[in-house]
């Protein structure tokens, strides 16, 4: 389970290198954001509002995968 608090701290302190996106498994967009400078800074601000749902989606996907393994 990923933590929203950790994701938010990563966003705040290491958001310029997309650490929060890598944390929740969004490697593709993490690389895109890293290469484009967070889409020229706009993506960093947008992620403030999306980070909670990114963590929820990651956690729900992991729970679903575990249920399918049973």
C-alpha positions, 0 to 999 in steps of 0.5 A: 500500500502506498501512502498519500502523505509520502506521495505528497512529500515526494511531489513537494520536495522531488516533484521536479524529477517526477519522484511522485509519479515513479512512486505510484508506478506511472513510469511513462508519464514520469519520464515524460514529465522529467524530460519536459520539465513537468510540462513546463511547470504546469504538470507539477501544479496539476499533480497537486490535485491528482496525487490523491487519486493516483495513490488510490488507483495504484492501491486499488489495482494492487488489491484487485491483482491480489484478489485475482491471484486467489 
